[in-house]
């Protein structure tokens, strides 16, 4: 496929040169990203607290990684090995995550700029996508898992790089570009399954931008480009799946049931599955919980309005314009592909496609608004500033404030946990317990809360109240948490647990006298009924 001269010149300068030039020309957007990144994650950076599962990976080390390999997350392990981070350092992981988030913000900005073509569209609002995305509550919940926060941010950058190389191959050819695109795409999928639906959404968003701005190149090759985008995605997915199975075979590791358990089709009644999906979609569209705001509804309305406006004014004379509208519909529906496939709502921290569509859609709408306003209004400079301030205020109010309330809540919970842990360890020591002793913790403990505190999916919860439905789950979680702090005790086996339950029936509840007792090598703590 031939490419016009105006698009060949930047590629001839080399990827690094073009990227550097882009950054120089968008210093204002980069400054906004840095400020918003600090406002989003500053509290997390300066007020460290352990996240759920971080204690588990610190204690289990390679055994934990075998679990990742069992569910095809070998990309995470590869990234950790390359970076020398197999031994998790929680606070350091947060710093690396922030640096890498800034990195992927620049790469995605550059990708969206490139896909529109040189000197096409406005760039004042190129910060909108990365800021809306990394400040979204699902991403905040995700990076709170410090055992994989840096690695997920790194995979986000791989995703952008893979799509950039893929589009350069589509428009300009080059088998090396295709091979590297497949390599990076496979690595991205193998890092976290949520990148599979995100890649679908990103492919469609890039097509929407390419069709709108690169009309001469794309309009006559719409179906060929669509086939190539689909083929590369399928190739990435097949290679990712086959490599995962091969790795399990070579390492003799059983396949994990974590992702399989999320699929409800065939396991639950059809009416229950449909009801749960309807509730989930309603929660997303109408912002019924802390994880979602009205961004999706506004973006869906805005994208469809801009698409149909051209038809109403009879200016949509481009070929395949109806196909373009179909892709917009699919883009808006793409965040729901995964829930429908599983037959159940995904965890918020695994729903990357939804904040991606909201962020990308918001940037598209805002840039189109500025483009049209510049042609119609003599007060464009004022309007441009007003739009930027409005969007910044909206992001701050809907995303950043909520995210910081979650971080604050988690910090307060952790401070209370520290006090409780020290008191319990002291009581275990007074009872004669040592590292060789087995400790059985019955019941759970919930922290006190103030009006500023809220709960997310994991943020705002205590190790002392997690895994309650699982037999011995809370006890194992607490003992792993203690081990991460340097207090190591033995975990009870089934016989010792039964003995602890028998002893616990006659024990008072913590912090009353007698709520911690020792029977031989077994120390029993009763936190609640």
C-alpha positions as CSV (number, residue, x, y, z in Angstrom):
1,X,0.0,0.0,0.0
2,X,1.4,3.4,-1.0
3,X,1.8,6.2,1.5
4,X,1.7,9.8,0.7
5,X,4.9,11.8,1.1
6,X,3.7,13.8,4.1
7,X,3.5,10.6,6.1
8,X,6.8,9.1,4.9
9,X,9.0,12.0,6.1
10,X,8.5,11.6,9.9
11,X,9.1,7.8,9.6
12,X,12.4,8.4,7.7
13,X,13.6,10.4,10.7
14,X,13.4,7.3,12.9
15,X,11.1,6.4,15.7
16,X,13.2,8.0,18.4
17,X,13.6,11.3,16.5
18,X,9.9,11.5,15.8
19,X,9.0,10.7,19.4
20,X,11.5,13.3,20.7
21,X,10.2,15.9,18.4
22,X,6.6,15.1,19.5
23,X,7.6,15.5,23.2
24,X,9.2,18.9,22.5
25,X,6.1,20.2,20.8
26,X,3.8,19.0,23.6
27,X,5.6,20.2,26.7
28,X,2.4,21.8,28.1
29,X,0.5,18.4,27.9
30,X,3.5,16.6,29.4
31,X,3.6,19.1,32.3
32,X,-0.2,18.6,32.9
33,X,0.4,14.8,33.0
34,X,3.2,15.2,35.6
35,X,1.1,17.3,37.8
36,X,-2.0,15.0,37.6
37,X,0.2,12.0,38.1
38,X,1.5,13.5,41.3
39,X,-2.0,14.4,42.4
40,X,-3.3,10.9,41.6
41,X,-0.5,8.8,43.2
42,X,1.3,11.3,45.5
43,X,-0.5,10.1,48.7
44,X,0.3,6.5,47.8
45,X,4.0,7.4,47.2
46,X,4.5,9.1,50.6
47,X,2.1,7.1,52.8
48,X,3.1,3.5,52.2
49,X,0.8,0.7,53.1
50,X,0.9,-3.0,52.2
51,X,-1.6,-4.1,49.6
52,X,-3.6,-7.4,49.6
53,X,-1.5,-10.2,48.0
54,X,1.8,-8.3,48.4
55,X,2.4,-10.1,51.6
56,X,1.7,-13.4,49.9
57,X,4.2,-13.0,47.1
58,X,6.9,-11.8,49.6
59,X,6.4,-15.0,51.6
60,X,5.9,-17.5,48.8
61,X,8.3,-16.0,46.2
62,X,8.7,-18.5,43.3
63,X,5.8,-20.6,44.4
64,X,3.6,-17.6,43.8
65,X,5.1,-17.2,40.3
66,X,4.3,-20.8,39.5
67,X,0.7,-19.8,40.2
68,X,1.0,-16.9,37.7
69,X,2.5,-19.3,35.1
70,X,-0.5,-21.6,35.7
71,X,-2.9,-18.9,34.6
72,X,-0.8,-17.8,31.6
73,X,0.7,-14.7,33.2
74,X,4.2,-15.7,32.2
75,X,4.7,-12.2,30.8
76,X,4.7,-10.8,34.3
77,X,7.4,-13.2,35.4
78,X,9.5,-12.4,32.4
79,X,9.3,-8.7,33.1
80,X,10.2,-9.3,36.8
81,X,13.2,-11.4,35.7
82,X,14.5,-8.9,33.2
83,X,14.1,-6.0,35.8
84,X,15.6,-8.1,38.7
85,X,12.4,-7.7,40.7
86,X,11.6,-11.3,41.5
87,X,12.0,-10.4,45.2
88,X,9.2,-7.8,45.6
89,X,10.1,-4.4,47.3
90,X,6.7,-2.9,47.9
91,X,7.6,0.8,48.3
92,X,10.1,0.7,45.4
93,X,7.5,-1.0,43.2
94,X,5.3,2.0,43.7
95,X,8.0,4.4,42.6
96,X,8.7,2.3,39.5
97,X,5.0,2.1,38.7
98,X,4.7,5.9,38.7
99,X,7.8,6.3,36.5
100,X,6.4,3.7,34.1
101,X,2.9,5.3,34.1
102,X,4.5,8.5,32.9
103,X,6.3,6.5,30.3
104,X,3.2,4.8,28.9
105,X,1.4,8.1,29.0
106,X,3.9,9.6,26.6
107,X,3.8,6.5,24.3
108,X,0.0,6.5,24.1
109,X,0.0,10.3,23.4
110,X,2.5,9.7,20.6
111,X,0.5,6.8,19.2
112,X,-2.7,8.8,19.0
113,X,-0.8,11.7,17.4
114,X,0.8,9.4,14.9
115,X,-2.3,7.6,13.9
116,X,-4.0,10.9,13.0
117,X,-1.1,11.8,10.7
118,X,1.4,14.6,10.8
119,X,-0.2,18.1,11.3
120,X,-3.7,16.5,11.6
121,X,-6.0,17.4,14.4
122,X,-5.3,19.4,17.5
123,X,-2.8,18.5,20.1
124,X,-3.6,20.8,23.1
125,X,-5.7,18.0,24.7
126,X,-3.4,15.1,24.0
127,X,-3.0,14.8,27.8
128,X,-6.7,13.9,28.2
129,X,-6.4,10.2,27.4
130,X,-3.5,9.3,29.7
131,X,-4.8,11.4,32.6
132,X,-8.3,10.0,32.5
133,X,-7.0,6.5,32.1
134,X,-4.3,6.4,34.9
135,X,-6.5,8.3,37.3
136,X,-9.6,6.0,36.8
137,X,-10.6,3.9,39.9
138,X,-10.1,0.5,38.1
139,X,-6.4,1.5,37.4
140,X,-6.0,2.8,41.0
141,X,-7.3,-0.5,42.3
142,X,-5.0,-2.4,39.9
143,X,-1.7,-0.6,40.8
144,X,-2.5,-1.0,44.5
145,X,-1.4,-4.6,43.9
146,X,2.2,-3.7,44.3
147,X,3.3,-7.3,43.4
148,X,2.5,-6.4,39.8
149,X,2.0,-2.6,39.6
150,X,5.2,-1.8,37.7
151,X,4.8,-4.8,35.5
152,X,1.2,-3.8,34.5
153,X,2.2,-0.3,33.7
154,X,5.1,-1.7,31.6
155,X,2.6,-3.9,29.7
156,X,0.5,-0.9,29.0
157,X,3.4,0.7,27.3
158,X,4.0,-2.6,25.3
159,X,0.4,-2.4,24.2
160,X,0.9,1.1,22.7
161,X,4.2,0.1,21.1
162,X,2.6,-3.0,19.5
163,X,-0.3,-1.1,18.0
164,X,2.1,1.6,16.7
165,X,4.3,-1.0,14.9
166,X,1.2,-2.8,13.7
167,X,-0.2,0.4,12.1
168,X,3.1,1.3,10.6
169,X,3.2,-2.2,9.0
170,X,-0.4,-1.8,7.7
171,X,0.3,1.7,6.2
172,X,3.9,1.4,5.1
173,X,4.9,-2.3,5.1
174,X,7.9,-3.9,6.7
175,X,7.9,-7.4,8.0
176,X,10.2,-6.5,10.9
177,X,7.6,-4.1,12.2
178,X,5.0,-6.9,12.1
179,X,7.2,-9.3,13.9
180,X,8.0,-6.9,16.7
181,X,4.3,-5.9,16.9
182,X,3.4,-9.6,17.4
183,X,6.2,-10.1,20.0
184,X,5.1,-7.1,22.0
185,X,1.4,-7.9,21.7
186,X,2.0,-11.4,22.9
187,X,4.1,-10.2,25.8
188,X,1.4,-7.7,26.7
189,X,-1.4,-10.4,26.7
190,X,0.9,-12.7,28.8
191,X,1.2,-10.0,31.4
192,X,-2.5,-9.7,32.3
193,X,-5.6,-11.1,30.7
194,X,-7.3,-7.8,30.9
195,X,-5.1,-6.5,28.1
196,X,-6.8,-8.8,25.6
197,X,-10.1,-6.8,25.6
198,X,-8.2,-3.6,26.0
199,X,-6.3,-4.4,22.8
200,X,-9.6,-4.9,21.0
201,X,-10.8,-1.5,22.2
202,X,-7.6,0.2,21.3
203,X,-7.6,-1.3,17.8
204,X,-11.1,0.0,17.1
205,X,-10.2,3.4,18.6
206,X,-7.2,3.7,16.4
207,X,-9.3,2.7,13.3
208,X,-11.8,5.5,14.2
209,X,-9.0,8.1,14.4
210,X,-7.3,6.8,11.3
211,X,-10.5,6.8,9.2
212,X,-11.4,10.3,10.3
213,X,-7.9,11.9,9.9
214,X,-6.1,9.7,7.3
215,X,-9.0,9.6,4.8
216,X,-6.9,9.3,1.7
217,X,-4.9,6.3,3.0
218,X,-7.6,4.4,4.7
219,X,-10.9,5.0,3.0
220,X,-10.1,2.8,-0.1
221,X,-8.6,0.0,2.1
222,X,-11.2,-0.1,4.9
223,X,-11.9,-3.8,4.8
224,X,-8.2,-4.8,4.1
225,X,-7.1,-2.8,7.1
226,X,-9.9,-4.3,9.3
227,X,-8.8,-7.8,8.3
228,X,-5.2,-7.1,9.1
229,X,-6.1,-5.6,12.5
230,X,-8.2,-8.7,13.3
231,X,-5.5,-11.1,12.0
232,X,-2.7,-9.6,14.0
233,X,-4.8,-9.7,17.2
234,X,-5.7,-13.3,16.6
235,X,-2.1,-14.1,15.9
236,X,-1.1,-12.5,19.2
237,X,-3.7,-14.3,21.1
238,X,-3.0,-17.7,19.6
239,X,0.8,-17.4,20.2
240,X,0.2,-16.2,23.7
241,X,-2.1,-19.2,24.4
242,X,0.2,-21.8,22.8
243,X,3.3,-20.5,24.6
244,X,1.4,-20.6,27.9
245,X,0.5,-24.3,27.3
246,X,4.0,-25.1,26.2
247,X,5.5,-23.5,29.3
248,X,3.1,-25.4,31.6
249,X,4.2,-28.6,29.9
250,X,7.9,-27.9,30.1
251,X,7.7,-26.8,33.8
252,X,5.2,-29.5,34.7
253,X,2.9,-27.0,36.3
254,X,-0.9,-27.7,36.5
255,X,-3.2,-25.1,34.9
256,X,-4.6,-22.7,37.5
257,X,-8.4,-22.5,38.1
258,X,-8.4,-18.7,38.9
259,X,-9.5,-17.5,35.5
260,X,-11.6,-20.5,34.8
261,X,-13.6,-20.0,38.0
262,X,-14.6,-16.5,36.7
263,X,-16.6,-18.1,33.8
264,X,-20.2,-18.7,34.9
265,X,-21.7,-20.1,31.7
266,X,-22.8,-23.7,32.4
267,X,-22.2,-23.3,36.1
268,X,-25.1,-21.0,37.1
269,X,-28.7,-20.7,36.0
270,X,-29.2,-18.6,32.8
271,X,-31.6,-16.2,34.5
272,X,-29.0,-15.5,37.2
273,X,-26.2,-14.8,34.7
274,X,-28.4,-12.5,32.6
275,X,-29.6,-10.7,35.7
276,X,-26.0,-10.2,37.0
277,X,-24.9,-8.8,33.6
278,X,-27.9,-6.4,33.4
279,X,-27.0,-5.1,36.9
280,X,-23.4,-4.7,36.0
281,X,-24.2,-2.8,32.8
282,X,-26.6,-0.6,34.7
283,X,-23.9,0.1,37.3
284,X,-21.5,1.1,34.6
285,X,-23.8,3.3,32.5
286,X,-25.6,5.0,35.4
287,X,-22.6,5.2,37.8
288,X,-24.2,3.3,40.7
289,X,-21.0,2.5,42.6
290,X,-17.7,4.0,43.4
291,X,-15.9,2.4,40.5
292,X,-17.8,4.2,37.7
293,X,-18.8,7.7,37.0
294,X,-21.0,9.2,34.2
295,X,-18.0,9.3,31.9
296,X,-19.1,6.3,29.8
297,X,-22.7,7.6,29.3
298,X,-21.3,11.1,28.2
299,X,-18.7,9.6,25.9
300,X,-21.2,7.2,24.3
301,X,-23.6,10.1,23.7
302,X,-20.8,12.3,22.4
303,X,-19.3,9.8,20.0
304,X,-22.7,8.8,18.5
305,X,-23.7,12.4,18.2
306,X,-20.6,13.4,16.3
307,X,-21.0,10.4,14.0
308,X,-24.7,10.9,13.2
309,X,-24.4,14.7,13.0
310,X,-22.5,14.3,9.6
311,X,-25.4,12.2,8.3
312,X,-28.0,14.7,9.4
313,X,-26.2,17.5,7.7
314,X,-25.7,15.3,4.6
315,X,-21.9,15.8,4.7
316,X,-21.0,12.2,5.2
317,X,-20.0,11.6,1.6
318,X,-17.1,9.4,2.4
319,X,-17.2,5.8,1.3
320,X,-17.8,3.2,4.1
321,X,-19.1,5.8,6.5
322,X,-21.7,3.4,7.8
323,X,-18.9,0.9,8.5
324,X,-17.2,3.7,10.4
325,X,-20.3,4.2,12.5
326,X,-20.5,0.4,13.1
327,X,-16.9,0.5,14.5
328,X,-17.9,3.3,16.8
329,X,-20.8,1.1,18.1
330,X,-18.4,-1.8,18.6
331,X,-15.9,0.4,20.3
332,X,-18.6,1.5,22.8
333,X,-19.7,-2.1,23.3
334,X,-16.1,-3.5,23.6
335,X,-15.9,-3.0,27.4
336,X,-18.8,-5.5,27.8
337,X,-17.3,-8.2,25.6
338,X,-15.4,-9.7,28.5
339,X,-18.4,-9.8,31.0
340,X,-20.6,-11.4,28.3
341,X,-17.9,-13.9,27.5
342,X,-17.5,-14.9,31.2
343,X,-21.2,-14.6,32.0
344,X,-20.3,-12.6,35.1
345,X,-19.1,-9.1,36.0
346,X,-15.3,-8.8,36.0
347,X,-13.5,-7.4,39.0
348,X,-13.1,-3.6,38.6
349,X,-9.3,-3.9,38.7
350,X,-9.5,-6.3,35.7
351,X,-11.7,-4.0,33.6
352,X,-9.1,-2.0,31.6
353,X,-11.2,-1.7,28.4
354,X,-13.8,0.5,30.1
355,X,-11.6,3.3,31.3
356,X,-9.7,3.1,28.0
357,X,-12.8,3.7,26.0
358,X,-13.9,6.5,28.3
359,X,-10.5,8.2,28.1
360,X,-10.0,7.8,24.4
361,X,-13.6,8.8,23.6
362,X,-13.3,11.9,25.8
363,X,-10.1,13.0,23.9
364,X,-11.7,12.4,20.5
365,X,-14.8,14.4,21.4
366,X,-12.9,17.3,23.0
367,X,-10.5,17.6,20.0
368,X,-13.4,17.5,17.5
369,X,-15.1,20.2,19.5
370,X,-12.0,22.4,19.3
371,X,-11.5,21.8,15.6
372,X,-15.1,22.9,14.9
373,X,-15.0,25.8,17.3
374,X,-11.8,27.2,15.7
375,X,-13.7,27.5,12.4
376,X,-16.8,29.1,13.8
377,X,-15.7,31.3,16.7
378,X,-13.4,34.3,17.0
379,X,-13.0,33.6,20.7
380,X,-11.2,30.3,20.1
381,X,-8.3,31.0,22.5
382,X,-10.7,31.6,25.4
383,X,-12.8,28.5,24.5
384,X,-9.7,26.3,24.3
385,X,-8.6,27.4,27.8
386,X,-12.1,27.0,29.2
387,X,-12.4,23.4,27.8
388,X,-9.0,22.5,29.3
389,X,-9.9,23.9,32.7
390,X,-13.3,22.2,32.6
391,X,-11.8,18.8,31.8
392,X,-9.1,19.1,34.4
393,X,-11.7,20.0,37.0
394,X,-13.9,17.1,35.9
395,X,-10.9,14.6,36.2
396,X,-9.9,16.0,39.5
397,X,-13.4,15.8,41.0
398,X,-14.6,12.5,39.6
399,X,-11.3,10.5,39.6
400,X,-8.5,11.9,41.6
401,X,-10.4,12.9,44.8
402,X,-12.1,9.5,44.9
403,X,-8.8,7.7,44.4
404,X,-7.1,9.7,47.1
405,X,-9.9,8.9,49.5
406,X,-9.3,5.2,48.8
407,X,-5.5,5.6,49.4
408,X,-6.2,7.5,52.6
409,X,-8.7,4.9,53.8
410,X,-6.1,2.1,53.1
411,X,-3.4,4.1,55.0
412,X,-5.7,4.6,58.1
413,X,-6.5,0.9,58.1
414,X,-2.8,0.0,57.8
415,X,-2.0,2.3,60.8
416,X,-4.6,0.5,62.9
417,X,-3.3,-2.9,61.7
418,X,0.2,-1.9,62.9
419,X,-1.1,-1.2,66.4
420,X,-3.1,-4.4,66.5
421,X,-0.2,-6.5,65.1
422,X,2.2,-5.2,67.7
423,X,-0.2,-5.9,70.5
424,X,-1.0,-9.4,69.3
425,X,2.7,-10.3,68.8
426,X,3.4,-9.0,72.3
427,X,0.6,-11.3,73.7
428,X,1.9,-14.3,71.7
429,X,5.4,-13.7,73.1
430,X,4.0,-13.3,76.7
431,X,2.2,-16.7,76.2
432,X,5.5,-18.3,75.4
433,X,5.2,-18.5,71.6
434,X,8.2,-18.5,69.4
435,X,9.0,-19.0,65.7
436,X,8.5,-22.7,66.1
437,X,5.1,-22.2,67.6
438,X,1.9,-22.7,65.6
439,X,-0.5,-19.8,65.7
440,X,-4.2,-20.2,65.0
441,X,-6.3,-17.0,64.6
442,X,-10.0,-17.5,65.0
443,X,-12.5,-15.0,63.6
444,X,-11.7,-11.6,62.1
445,X,-11.2,-7.9,63.1
446,X,-12.5,-4.9,61.3
447,X,-10.9,-1.4,61.6
448,X,-12.7,1.7,62.8
449,X,-13.7,4.2,60.2
450,X,-14.2,7.9,59.9
451,X,-16.5,9.8,57.4
452,X,-13.7,10.4,54.9
453,X,-12.9,6.7,54.5
454,X,-14.4,4.6,51.8
455,X,-14.0,1.1,50.6
456,X,-13.1,-0.1,47.1
457,X,-12.4,-3.6,45.9
458,X,-9.3,-4.2,48.0
459,X,-8.4,-0.6,49.1
460,X,-9.8,0.2,52.6
461,X,-9.9,-3.5,53.7
462,X,-7.8,-5.1,56.4
463,X,-5.7,-8.3,56.2
464,X,-7.6,-9.2,59.4
465,X,-10.9,-9.3,57.6
466,X,-9.9,-10.7,54.2
467,X,-10.7,-14.3,53.0
468,X,-13.4,-14.9,55.6
469,X,-15.4,-17.3,53.5
470,X,-12.4,-19.5,53.0
471,X,-11.6,-22.1,55.8
472,X,-8.5,-20.8,57.7
473,X,-8.3,-18.1,55.0
474,X,-8.1,-15.1,57.3
475,X,-5.7,-16.9,59.6
476,X,-3.3,-17.7,56.7
477,X,-3.6,-14.2,55.3
478,X,-2.7,-12.6,58.7
479,X,0.2,-15.0,59.3
480,X,1.6,-14.2,55.8
481,X,1.2,-10.5,56.6
482,X,3.1,-11.0,59.9
483,X,5.9,-12.9,58.0
484,X,6.2,-9.9,55.6
485,X,6.8,-7.8,58.7
486,X,9.4,-10.2,60.0
487,X,7.2,-12.1,62.6
488,X,7.2,-15.7,61.4
489,X,5.1,-18.4,63.0
490,X,3.9,-21.9,61.8
491,X,0.5,-22.3,60.2
492,X,-2.0,-24.8,61.7
493,X,-2.7,-28.0,59.9
494,X,-6.2,-29.4,59.9
495,X,-5.9,-31.3,63.2
496,X,-4.4,-28.3,64.9
497,X,-7.2,-26.1,63.5
498,X,-9.9,-28.4,64.9
499,X,-8.1,-28.3,68.3
500,X,-8.0,-24.4,68.1
501,X,-11.7,-24.3,67.3
502,X,-12.4,-26.5,70.3
503,X,-10.3,-24.3,72.6
504,X,-11.8,-21.1,71.1
505,X,-15.4,-22.0,72.1
506,X,-14.6,-21.2,75.8
507,X,-12.4,-18.2,75.1
508,X,-13.3,-14.5,75.4
509,X,-13.0,-12.2,72.4
510,X,-10.0,-9.9,71.8
511,X,-8.9,-7.7,73.6
512,X,-10.3,-9.4,76.8
513,X,-8.1,-11.2,79.1
514,X,-7.7,-14.9,78.0
515,X,-8.3,-14.1,74.3
516,X,-4.8,-15.4,73.6
517,X,-3.8,-18.7,75.1
518,X,-1.1,-21.4,74.6
519,X,-1.7,-25.1,74.6
520,X,1.6,-26.9,74.0
521,X,3.1,-25.6,70.8
522,X,-0.2,-24.2,69.7
523,X,-1.1,-20.5,70.4
524,X,-4.8,-19.6,69.8
525,X,-6.1,-16.1,69.3
526,X,-9.8,-15.4,69.2
527,X,-10.6,-12.1,67.4
528,X,-14.3,-12.6,67.0
529,X,-17.2,-15.1,67.1
